[in-house]
Amino acid sequence: MNTSALNYRKDQIRELYSSEKTPQGKRNLRKEFHELKDEISGNGRGVFISVGSMVLIVLVLIFFIYP
């Protein structure tokens, strides 16, 4: 799905949430809303390197370049 379709569905869920009466129905809508929000924002994409591992990589590179 493209981003505009996901945003449209997110808006639909937002409207349905106020009209939903049962707690289970609200819970399902909230879950779907958060899944769409995560998909739109791109969570789970890319590689994240911590600062400590970045420092370690730089030190190893320096050690091999300037023995």
Secondary structure, 3 states (H helix, E strand, C coil): CCHHHHHHHHHHHHHHHHHCCCHHHHHHHHHHHHHHHHHHHCCCCCCCCCHHHHHHHHHHHHHHHCC
